[in-house]
Amino acid sequence: MSSRRGRRPALDLEVEKRLLDAVRAGVPVSDAAPMAGIHPSTVYRWLERAEQEQQRREAGQRARVAEQPFCEFRDRFMRARSEGKAQLVLLVRKAATGGQVVRERVRTVRDPETGERVVQTERDFAQPDWRAAQFLLACLAPETFGRAAQARIEVAPAGGGELPAGGAGRGEGVDRLAARLSKIRADFAAELEEDAGVLEAEVVDGPDD
C-alpha cells in the first residue's frame, strides 16, 4: 500500500471479486470486507472519496485523475448491490406466482396395448404464495401496502357518516377491518388448497402399473 496522499491503496482483483461477490449475495459491508481480507472502514473510505469526487464534477470542477479508481470501484460496488437486490426480488416473486417444480417422479410402466415399457414423469408444482406477494408489495410500495399505510386506514361506522372527533371508535373500526382481511386471506388460502387438489389429480394420469 502506498503512503502517498490521494492515491488509492492497491486492491487485488481477487480481493475485490470476493468483496463484490459477498455484497451481491446480500452480505453487509461489515462482514463482506473481512471476508475479502480488508477492513470495512477501507471500503467506506473509498466510497466516500468517490462520492466527493462525483459531487466536485457535478459542480463543474475539474476531474482529478487520482480519484478515478475510486469512482470506478464505487460503480462496480453499487452495481453488485443492485444485482443482489434484484436476485432476491426475483426469488420472492417466483414464490408469489408459484408454478415451480417441487417434486418429480419418474417411473416405467408397461403399455397394456403394445406391451412395451413406457417412461412416465409426474411432477408436483408449487402453488402461489400470497404471503410472498404481500411481503413484496410491502417492500416495493410501503406507502400503499406497508404497515404504516395500514395504520392510517380509517373505517367509517357501519351506518355511514364521519368517525367521531378525536379518533374515538377508530381503533374498533380498524379491528373490524383487520378481521375482514384475515377472513379474506383464509378464504383465499382455502381456495388455493382446493385448486391444488384438483391440479394434483389432473397431473397424474395413465395406468398405475
PyRosetta script that sets phi, psi and omega in degrees:
from pyrosetta import init, pose_from_sequence

init()
pose = pose_from_sequence("MSSRRGRRPALDLEVEKRLLDAVRAGVPVSDAAPMAGIHPSTVYRWLERAEQEQQRREAGQRARVAEQPFCEFRDRFMRARSEGKAQLVLLVRKAATGGQVVRERVRTVRDPETGERVVQTERDFAQPDWRAAQFLLACLAPETFGRAAQARIEVAPAGGGELPAGGAGRGEGVDRLAARLSKIRADFAAELEEDAGVLEAEVVDGPDD")
pose.set_psi(1, 129.5)
pose.set_omega(1, -180.0)
pose.set_phi(2, -79.1)
pose.set_psi(2, 143.7)
pose.set_omega(2, 179.4)
pose.set_phi(3, -94.2)
pose.set_psi(3, -1.8)
pose.set_omega(3, -179.2)
pose.set_phi(4, -66.9)
pose.set_psi(4, 131.4)
pose.set_omega(4, -176.4)
pose.set_phi(5, -67.4)
pose.set_psi(5, 137.2)
pose.set_omega(5, 176.7)
pose.set_phi(6, 92.0)
pose.set_psi(6, -6.7)
pose.set_omega(6, -179.3)
pose.set_phi(7, -100.7)
pose.set_psi(7, 138.1)
pose.set_omega(7, -179.7)
pose.set_phi(8, -71.8)
pose.set_psi(8, 133.7)
pose.set_omega(8, 175.9)
pose.set_phi(9, -59.8)
pose.set_psi(9, 144.4)
pose.set_omega(9, -178.8)
pose.set_phi(10, -62.5)
pose.set_psi(10, 130.8)
pose.set_omega(10, 179.4)
pose.set_phi(11, -121.4)
pose.set_psi(11, 114.0)
pose.set_omega(11, -179.8)
pose.set_phi(12, -63.2)
pose.set_psi(12, 143.0)
pose.set_omega(12, -178.9)
pose.set_phi(13, -60.1)
pose.set_psi(13, -35.9)
pose.set_omega(13, 179.5)
pose.set_phi(14, -69.1)
pose.set_psi(14, -36.3)
pose.set_omega(14, 177.2)
pose.set_phi(15, -64.4)
pose.set_psi(15, -46.3)
pose.set_omega(15, 179.4)
pose.set_phi(16, -63.6)
pose.set_psi(16, -38.0)
pose.set_omega(16, 179.4)
pose.set_phi(17, -62.5)
pose.set_psi(17, -43.7)
pose.set_omega(17, 178.9)
pose.set_phi(18, -63.5)
pose.set_psi(18, -39.7)
pose.set_omega(18, 179.3)
pose.set_phi(19, -63.5)
pose.set_psi(19, -50.5)
pose.set_omega(19, -176.4)
pose.set_phi(20, -69.8)
pose.set_psi(20, -33.1)
pose.set_omega(20, 175.9)
pose.set_phi(21, -63.1)
pose.set_psi(21, -40.6)
pose.set_omega(21, 179.2)
pose.set_phi(22, -67.9)
pose.set_psi(22, -42.5)
pose.set_omega(22, 178.0)
pose.set_phi(23, -62.8)
pose.set_psi(23, -40.8)
pose.set_omega(23, -179.9)
pose.set_phi(24, -63.9)
pose.set_psi(24, -30.1)
pose.set_omega(24, 179.0)
pose.set_phi(25, -81.6)
pose.set_psi(25, -2.9)
pose.set_omega(25, 177.9)
pose.set_phi(26, 97.6)
pose.set_psi(26, 6.4)
pose.set_omega(26, 179.9)
pose.set_phi(27, -75.9)
pose.set_psi(27, 130.8)
pose.set_omega(27, 179.3)
pose.set_phi(28, -66.0)
pose.set_psi(28, 157.4)
pose.set_omega(28, -177.0)
pose.set_phi(29, -58.8)
pose.set_psi(29, -34.7)
pose.set_omega(29, -178.7)
pose.set_phi(30, -59.4)
pose.set_psi(30, -26.1)
pose.set_omega(30, 177.6)
pose.set_phi(31, -105.3)
pose.set_psi(31, -32.9)
pose.set_omega(31, -178.3)
pose.set_phi(32, -65.6)
pose.set_psi(32, -38.9)
pose.set_omega(32, -178.7)
pose.set_phi(33, -62.8)
pose.set_psi(33, -51.2)
pose.set_omega(33, 176.9)
pose.set_phi(34, -59.3)
pose.set_psi(34, -33.8)
pose.set_omega(34, 177.1)
pose.set_phi(35, -61.6)
pose.set_psi(35, -31.0)
pose.set_omega(35, 179.6)
pose.set_phi(36, -89.7)
pose.set_psi(36, -7.9)
pose.set_omega(36, 178.0)
pose.set_phi(37, 93.2)
pose.set_psi(37, 18.3)
pose.set_omega(37, 177.7)
pose.set_phi(38, -129.9)
pose.set_psi(38, 167.3)
pose.set_omega(38, -178.5)
pose.set_phi(39, -86.7)
pose.set_psi(39, 143.7)
pose.set_omega(39, 179.2)
pose.set_phi(40, -56.1)
pose.set_psi(40, -36.1)
pose.set_omega(40, -179.4)
pose.set_phi(41, -62.0)
pose.set_psi(41, -28.8)
pose.set_omega(41, 177.9)
pose.set_phi(42, -65.6)
pose.set_psi(42, -43.7)
pose.set_omega(42, 179.4)
pose.set_phi(43, -63.8)
pose.set_psi(43, -45.3)
pose.set_omega(43, -179.7)
pose.set_phi(44, -63.1)
pose.set_psi(44, -36.6)
pose.set_omega(44, -179.5)
pose.set_phi(45, -67.0)
pose.set_psi(45, -40.9)
pose.set_omega(45, 177.9)
pose.set_phi(46, -63.9)
pose.set_psi(46, -42.8)
pose.set_omega(46, 179.9)
pose.set_phi(47, -65.1)
pose.set_psi(47, -38.1)
pose.set_omega(47, 179.8)
pose.set_phi(48, -66.8)
pose.set_psi(48, -41.4)
pose.set_omega(48, 179.3)
pose.set_phi(49, -65.0)
pose.set_psi(49, -37.3)
pose.set_omega(49, 177.3)
pose.set_phi(50, -64.7)
pose.set_psi(50, -41.3)
pose.set_omega(50, 179.3)
pose.set_phi(51, -64.5)
pose.set_psi(51, -41.7)
pose.set_omega(51, 179.3)
pose.set_phi(52, -65.0)
pose.set_psi(52, -40.0)
pose.set_omega(52, 178.9)
pose.set_phi(53, -66.4)
pose.set_psi(53, -39.2)
pose.set_omega(53, 178.3)
pose.set_phi(54, -63.4)
pose.set_psi(54, -40.4)
pose.set_omega(54, 178.4)
pose.set_phi(55, -64.3)
pose.set_psi(55, -38.3)
pose.set_omega(55, 178.1)
pose.set_phi(56, -63.2)
pose.set_psi(56, -43.3)
pose.set_omega(56, -178.2)
pose.set_phi(57, -68.4)
pose.set_psi(57, -39.0)
pose.set_omega(57, 178.3)
pose.set_phi(58, -65.9)
pose.set_psi(58, -25.9)
pose.set_omega(58, 178.4)
pose.set_phi(59, -82.2)
pose.set_psi(59, 0.5)
pose.set_omega(59, 177.1)
pose.set_phi(60, 90.8)
pose.set_psi(60, 7.0)
pose.set_omega(60, 179.4)
pose.set_phi(61, -81.3)
pose.set_psi(61, 160.9)
pose.set_omega(61, -177.1)
pose.set_phi(62, -69.8)
pose.set_psi(62, 135.6)
pose.set_omega(62, 180.0)
pose.set_phi(63, -67.7)
pose.set_psi(63, 141.2)
pose.set_omega(63, 177.8)
pose.set_phi(64, -99.9)
pose.set_psi(64, 120.8)
pose.set_omega(64, -175.2)
pose.set_phi(65, -60.6)
pose.set_psi(65, -36.7)
pose.set_omega(65, -176.8)
pose.set_phi(66, -65.0)
pose.set_psi(66, -21.1)
pose.set_omega(66, -178.4)
pose.set_phi(67, -92.5)
pose.set_psi(67, -6.8)
pose.set_omega(67, -177.7)
pose.set_phi(68, -60.1)
pose.set_psi(68, -41.6)
pose.set_omega(68, 178.1)
pose.set_phi(69, -58.8)
pose.set_psi(69, -34.9)
pose.set_omega(69, 177.9)
pose.set_phi(70, -65.1)
pose.set_psi(70, -41.5)
pose.set_omega(70, 180.0)
pose.set_phi(71, -64.8)
pose.set_psi(71, -40.4)
pose.set_omega(71, 179.1)
pose.set_phi(72, -67.4)
pose.set_psi(72, -39.2)
pose.set_omega(72, 177.3)
pose.set_phi(73, -63.7)
pose.set_psi(73, -41.8)
pose.set_omega(73, 179.8)
pose.set_phi(74, -62.3)
pose.set_psi(74, -39.6)
pose.set_omega(74, 178.1)
pose.set_phi(75, -61.0)
pose.set_psi(75, -45.1)
pose.set_omega(75, -179.9)
pose.set_phi(76, -67.2)
pose.set_psi(76, -37.3)
pose.set_omega(76, 179.1)
pose.set_phi(77, -64.4)
pose.set_psi(77, -47.8)
pose.set_omega(77, -178.9)
pose.set_phi(78, -66.2)
pose.set_psi(78, -35.5)
pose.set_omega(78, 178.2)
pose.set_phi(79, -65.8)
pose.set_psi(79, -42.5)
pose.set_omega(79, 179.0)
pose.set_phi(80, -62.9)
pose.set_psi(80, -41.2)
pose.set_omega(80, 179.1)
pose.set_phi(81, -64.6)
pose.set_psi(81, -41.7)
pose.set_omega(81, 179.6)
pose.set_phi(82, -66.8)
pose.set_psi(82, -39.6)
pose.set_omega(82, 178.5)
pose.set_phi(83, -63.2)
pose.set_psi(83, -38.7)
pose.set_omega(83, 178.2)
pose.set_phi(84, -63.3)
pose.set_psi(84, -42.8)
pose.set_omega(84, 178.6)
pose.set_phi(85, -64.0)
pose.set_psi(85, -41.0)
pose.set_omega(85, -178.9)
pose.set_phi(86, -63.3)
pose.set_psi(86, -39.8)
pose.set_omega(86, 179.1)
pose.set_phi(87, -63.5)
pose.set_psi(87, -40.9)
pose.set_omega(87, 179.0)
pose.set_phi(88, -67.3)
pose.set_psi(88, -40.2)
pose.set_omega(88, 177.8)
pose.set_phi(89, -61.2)
pose.set_psi(89, -41.4)
pose.set_omega(89, 179.2)
pose.set_phi(90, -64.0)
pose.set_psi(90, -37.9)
pose.set_omega(90, 178.4)
pose.set_phi(91, -64.2)
pose.set_psi(91, -44.3)
pose.set_omega(91, 179.0)
pose.set_phi(92, -65.4)
pose.set_psi(92, -40.1)
pose.set_omega(92, -179.5)
pose.set_phi(93, -64.7)
pose.set_psi(93, -38.7)
pose.set_omega(93, 177.5)
pose.set_phi(94, -63.8)
pose.set_psi(94, -39.3)
pose.set_omega(94, 177.6)
pose.set_phi(95, -65.8)
pose.set_psi(95, -35.7)
pose.set_omega(95, -179.0)
pose.set_phi(96, -69.7)
pose.set_psi(96, -39.0)
pose.set_omega(96, -177.2)
pose.set_phi(97, -85.2)
pose.set_psi(97, -27.3)
pose.set_omega(97, -179.6)
pose.set_phi(98, 72.6)
pose.set_psi(98, -167.1)
pose.set_omega(98, 177.9)
pose.set_phi(99, 95.6)
pose.set_psi(99, -6.5)
pose.set_omega(99, 179.8)
pose.set_phi(100, -78.6)
pose.set_psi(100, 147.4)
pose.set_omega(100, 177.5)
pose.set_phi(101, -73.6)
pose.set_psi(101, 119.5)
pose.set_omega(101, -179.6)
pose.set_phi(102, -103.0)
pose.set_psi(102, -20.7)
pose.set_omega(102, 176.6)
pose.set_phi(103, -154.6)
pose.set_psi(103, 141.8)
pose.set_omega(103, -179.5)
pose.set_phi(104, -135.1)
pose.set_psi(104, 131.2)
pose.set_omega(104, -179.6)
pose.set_phi(105, -123.3)
pose.set_psi(105, 130.1)
pose.set_omega(105, 178.9)
pose.set_phi(106, -117.8)
pose.set_psi(106, 128.9)
pose.set_omega(106, 179.2)
pose.set_phi(107, -139.8)
pose.set_psi(107, 156.4)
pose.set_omega(107, 178.7)
pose.set_phi(108, -110.0)
pose.set_psi(108, 125.4)
pose.set_omega(108, -179.9)
pose.set_phi(109, -124.6)
pose.set_psi(109, 163.2)
pose.set_omega(109, 178.8)
pose.set_phi(110, -99.2)
pose.set_psi(110, 127.5)
pose.set_omega(110, 178.6)
pose.set_phi(111, -67.2)
pose.set_psi(111, 123.3)
pose.set_omega(111, -176.3)
pose.set_phi(112, -66.5)
pose.set_psi(112, -21.5)
pose.set_omega(112, -178.1)
pose.set_phi(113, -89.2)
pose.set_psi(113, -46.5)
pose.set_omega(113, -176.2)
pose.set_phi(114, -96.0)
pose.set_psi(114, -20.2)
pose.set_omega(114, -177.4)
pose.set_phi(115, 80.5)
pose.set_psi(115, -1.8)
pose.set_omega(115, 180.0)
pose.set_phi(116, -81.0)
pose.set_psi(116, 154.2)
pose.set_omega(116, 176.9)
pose.set_phi(117, -83.6)
pose.set_psi(117, 133.1)
pose.set_omega(117, -177.2)
pose.set_phi(118, -123.6)
pose.set_psi(118, 136.6)
pose.set_omega(118, 178.6)
pose.set_phi(119, -89.2)
pose.set_psi(119, 124.1)
pose.set_omega(119, 178.1)
pose.set_phi(120, -113.6)
pose.set_psi(120, 140.2)
pose.set_omega(120, 178.8)
pose.set_phi(121, -119.7)
pose.set_psi(121, 126.5)
pose.set_omega(121, 177.7)
pose.set_phi(122, -115.1)
pose.set_psi(122, 133.6)
pose.set_omega(122, -177.1)
pose.set_phi(123, -127.3)
pose.set_psi(123, 140.6)
pose.set_omega(123, 171.7)
pose.set_phi(124, -106.5)
pose.set_psi(124, 134.3)
pose.set_omega(124, -175.9)
pose.set_phi(125, -111.9)
pose.set_psi(125, 144.3)
pose.set_omega(125, 177.4)
pose.set_phi(126, -68.8)
pose.set_psi(126, 139.2)
pose.set_omega(126, 178.5)
pose.set_phi(127, -87.5)
pose.set_psi(127, 154.9)
pose.set_omega(127, 176.7)
pose.set_phi(128, -57.3)
pose.set_psi(128, 139.1)
pose.set_omega(128, -178.5)
pose.set_phi(129, -112.4)
pose.set_psi(129, 107.0)
pose.set_omega(129, -178.2)
pose.set_phi(130, -66.3)
pose.set_psi(130, -24.9)
pose.set_omega(130, 179.1)
pose.set_phi(131, -65.7)
pose.set_psi(131, -40.9)
pose.set_omega(131, 177.0)
pose.set_phi(132, -65.1)
pose.set_psi(132, -38.8)
pose.set_omega(132, 177.8)
pose.set_phi(133, -65.0)
pose.set_psi(133, -42.1)
pose.set_omega(133, 179.2)
pose.set_phi(134, -63.3)
pose.set_psi(134, -42.3)
pose.set_omega(134, 179.2)
pose.set_phi(135, -62.8)
pose.set_psi(135, -43.0)
pose.set_omega(135, -178.4)
pose.set_phi(136, -66.1)
pose.set_psi(136, -41.3)
pose.set_omega(136, 177.6)
pose.set_phi(137, -63.0)
pose.set_psi(137, -41.6)
pose.set_omega(137, -180.0)
pose.set_phi(138, -63.8)
pose.set_psi(138, -31.5)
pose.set_omega(138, 179.9)
pose.set_phi(139, -80.4)
pose.set_psi(139, -41.6)
pose.set_omega(139, -174.9)
pose.set_phi(140, -81.8)
pose.set_psi(140, -29.4)
pose.set_omega(140, -179.7)
pose.set_phi(141, -136.2)
pose.set_psi(141, 65.8)
pose.set_omega(141, -176.5)
pose.set_phi(142, -63.3)
pose.set_psi(142, -27.5)
pose.set_omega(142, -179.1)
pose.set_phi(143, -68.1)
pose.set_psi(143, -20.7)
pose.set_omega(143, -179.0)
pose.set_phi(144, -109.0)
pose.set_psi(144, -38.6)
pose.set_omega(144, -173.3)
pose.set_phi(145, -117.4)
pose.set_psi(145, -0.8)
pose.set_omega(145, -179.2)
pose.set_phi(146, -77.4)
pose.set_psi(146, 174.2)
pose.set_omega(146, -179.3)
pose.set_phi(147, -64.6)
pose.set_psi(147, -36.0)
pose.set_omega(147, 179.6)
pose.set_phi(148, -63.1)
pose.set_psi(148, -37.1)
pose.set_omega(148, 179.0)
pose.set_phi(149, -67.9)
pose.set_psi(149, -38.8)
pose.set_omega(149, 179.0)
pose.set_phi(150, -64.0)
pose.set_psi(150, -34.6)
pose.set_omega(150, -179.9)
pose.set_phi(151, -69.8)
pose.set_psi(151, -20.5)
pose.set_omega(151, -179.2)
pose.set_phi(152, -88.5)
pose.set_psi(152, -5.4)
pose.set_omega(152, -177.3)
pose.set_phi(153, -66.3)
pose.set_psi(153, 133.0)
pose.set_omega(153, 176.6)
pose.set_phi(154, -115.9)
pose.set_psi(154, 128.0)
pose.set_omega(154, -177.4)
pose.set_phi(155, -110.9)
pose.set_psi(155, 124.7)
pose.set_omega(155, 179.1)
pose.set_phi(156, -75.0)
pose.set_psi(156, 155.2)
pose.set_omega(156, 177.3)
pose.set_phi(157, -58.8)
pose.set_psi(157, 155.8)
pose.set_omega(157, -176.2)
pose.set_phi(158, -58.9)
pose.set_psi(158, -32.0)
pose.set_omega(158, -178.6)
pose.set_phi(159, -83.0)
pose.set_psi(159, 4.0)
pose.set_omega(159, -179.8)
pose.set_phi(160, 89.6)
pose.set_psi(160, -179.6)
pose.set_omega(160, 179.3)
pose.set_phi(161, 91.9)
pose.set_psi(161, -171.8)
pose.set_omega(161, -176.7)
pose.set_phi(162, -94.7)
pose.set_psi(162, 157.9)
pose.set_omega(162, 174.2)
pose.set_phi(163, -70.0)
pose.set_psi(163, 150.4)
pose.set_omega(163, 177.9)
pose.set_phi(164, -57.6)
pose.set_psi(164, 147.6)
pose.set_omega(164, -179.9)
pose.set_phi(165, -62.5)
pose.set_psi(165, 149.5)
pose.set_omega(165, 177.8)
pose.set_phi(166, 80.2)
pose.set_psi(166, 3.9)
pose.set_omega(166, 175.7)
pose.set_phi(167, 86.5)
pose.set_psi(167, 7.4)
pose.set_omega(167, 179.9)
pose.set_phi(168, -62.6)
pose.set_psi(168, 133.7)
pose.set_omega(168, 179.5)
pose.set_phi(169, 82.2)
pose.set_psi(169, -6.2)
pose.set_omega(169, -177.8)
pose.set_phi(170, -67.5)
pose.set_psi(170, -39.3)
pose.set_omega(170, 180.0)
pose.set_phi(171, -63.0)
pose.set_psi(171, -38.9)
pose.set_omega(171, 179.0)
pose.set_phi(172, -63.8)
pose.set_psi(172, -39.8)
pose.set_omega(172, 179.0)
pose.set_phi(173, -65.0)
pose.set_psi(173, -41.5)
pose.set_omega(173, 178.3)
pose.set_phi(174, -64.3)
pose.set_psi(174, -37.8)
pose.set_omega(174, 177.9)
pose.set_phi(175, -62.2)
pose.set_psi(175, -40.5)
pose.set_omega(175, 178.8)
pose.set_phi(176, -64.7)
pose.set_psi(176, -40.0)
pose.set_omega(176, 178.7)
pose.set_phi(177, -65.2)
pose.set_psi(177, -41.2)
pose.set_omega(177, 179.0)
pose.set_phi(178, -62.0)
pose.set_psi(178, -39.8)
pose.set_omega(178, 178.4)
pose.set_phi(179, -63.9)
pose.set_psi(179, -40.9)
pose.set_omega(179, 178.2)
pose.set_phi(180, -63.9)
pose.set_psi(180, -41.7)
pose.set_omega(180, 178.9)
pose.set_phi(181, -63.9)
pose.set_psi(181, -39.9)
pose.set_omega(181, 178.7)
pose.set_phi(182, -62.6)
pose.set_psi(182, -40.5)
pose.set_omega(182, 179.4)
pose.set_phi(183, -66.4)
pose.set_psi(183, -41.3)
pose.set_omega(183, 178.7)
pose.set_phi(184, -61.8)
pose.set_psi(184, -43.4)
pose.set_omega(184, 179.2)
pose.set_phi(185, -63.0)
pose.set_psi(185, -42.3)
pose.set_omega(185, -179.4)
pose.set_phi(186, -64.1)
pose.set_psi(186, -42.5)
pose.set_omega(186, 178.5)
pose.set_phi(187, -64.3)
pose.set_psi(187, -39.9)
pose.set_omega(187, -179.9)
pose.set_phi(188, -65.5)
pose.set_psi(188, -41.6)
pose.set_omega(188, 178.2)
pose.set_phi(189, -63.7)
pose.set_psi(189, -38.2)
pose.set_omega(189, 178.7)
pose.set_phi(190, -64.6)
pose.set_psi(190, -40.6)
pose.set_omega(190, 177.9)
pose.set_phi(191, -62.7)
pose.set_psi(191, -38.8)
pose.set_omega(191, 178.1)
pose.set_phi(192, -63.4)
pose.set_psi(192, -39.9)
pose.set_omega(192, 179.1)
pose.set_phi(193, -64.6)
pose.set_psi(193, -39.9)
pose.set_omega(193, 177.8)
pose.set_phi(194, -64.6)
pose.set_psi(194, -43.3)
pose.set_omega(194, 178.3)
pose.set_phi(195, -63.1)
pose.set_psi(195, -38.4)
pose.set_omega(195, 180.0)
pose.set_phi(196, -61.8)
pose.set_psi(196, -38.8)
pose.set_omega(196, 178.8)
pose.set_phi(197, -64.3)
pose.set_psi(197, -40.7)
pose.set_omega(197, 179.4)
pose.set_phi(198, -66.2)
pose.set_psi(198, -44.2)
pose.set_omega(198, -179.4)
pose.set_phi(199, -62.5)
pose.set_psi(199, -41.1)
pose.set_omega(199, -179.0)
pose.set_phi(200, -64.8)
pose.set_psi(200, -35.4)
pose.set_omega(200, 178.6)
pose.set_phi(201, -68.5)
pose.set_psi(201, -32.5)
pose.set_omega(201, -178.4)
pose.set_phi(202, -80.0)
pose.set_psi(202, -27.0)
pose.set_omega(202, -177.5)
pose.set_phi(203, -66.8)
pose.set_psi(203, -41.7)
pose.set_omega(203, -174.8)
pose.set_phi(204, -90.6)
pose.set_psi(204, 118.0)
pose.set_omega(204, 176.4)
pose.set_phi(205, -142.9)
pose.set_psi(205, 172.6)
pose.set_omega(205, -179.7)
pose.set_phi(206, 92.0)
pose.set_psi(206, 169.7)
pose.set_omega(206, -178.0)
pose.set_phi(207, -69.3)
pose.set_psi(207, 150.7)
pose.set_omega(207, 179.5)
pose.set_phi(208, -78.0)
pose.set_psi(208, -16.7)
pose.set_omega(208, -176.2)
pose.set_phi(209, -140.0)
pose.dump_pdb("model.pdb")
